[in-house]
Amino acid sequence: MTQQHHDHDQHARHADRVAEGGAGEEYWNDRYRESTRVWSGNPNAALVREVAQLAPGRALDLGCGEGADAVWLARQGWRVTGTDISGVALERAAAHAAEAGVADRVDWQRHDLAESFPAGEFDLVSACFLHTYGEFPRDRILRTAAAAVAPGGVLLVVGHAGWAPWQTEERPEVHFPTPDEVLAQLELPDGAWEVLLAEEHVRVQDQPDGRPGTRTDNAVKVRRLAQAS
């Protein structure tokens, strides 16, 4: 799994290299250096589906990887802060933004989210596939993400519902939370948030042999009320 976006299938083959305590900056920099591109360069479909109708404002993309989601948001008119643990990924993300003509709309910041978090309030905070091997305080990070949402803004959390059917590794320490578990982990105050979406969905993904397959993901979308009741 990964602090970056999209699928972690390739990362499973590298899990034996993760030092006890979690996959840190060195691991992810090495992982990105193994190929000229790790991800497809396309935005996550769940993000596009859930954000396309929102009025652009300030967005925070957690675990931005090579920048596909952040660049898509910038193209839609958002001013984006994209953050990742990997400086190598951020260099590629900045190049992607420049090629797309939106470099002036994205602020790239390197953060190990277990240690630091971008400052400010945002109209959208997106955490797509914020998974990793080893110790990683995902619950705490998502609560910090919720606290960074401005009144009237949205938090979108997209994750895997389980291993893909074609994956064979057995890692009992890895837990994929359900939508209800994500909502519970967020510890949202009563009367201050509206749950817009909390459900699983099936999508098509290429298997390692190139054939299309399906896997189940989930999404939680919540809006901070402009005025708490």
LINPEVEN-V207730 format. One record per helix or strand. SS is the DSSP state (A for helix, B for strand). FROM is the first residue (numbers start at 0). TO is the last residue. Records with the same first field share a line. If there is no record, write none. Layout:
SS: FROM-TO + FROM-TO
//
This chain:
A: 8-11 + 14-16 + 24-32 + 44-50 + 67-74 + 86-99 + 102-104 + 137-146 + 178-185
B: 57-61 + 78-83 + 105-109 + 121-127 + 148-159 + 192-205 + 211-223
//
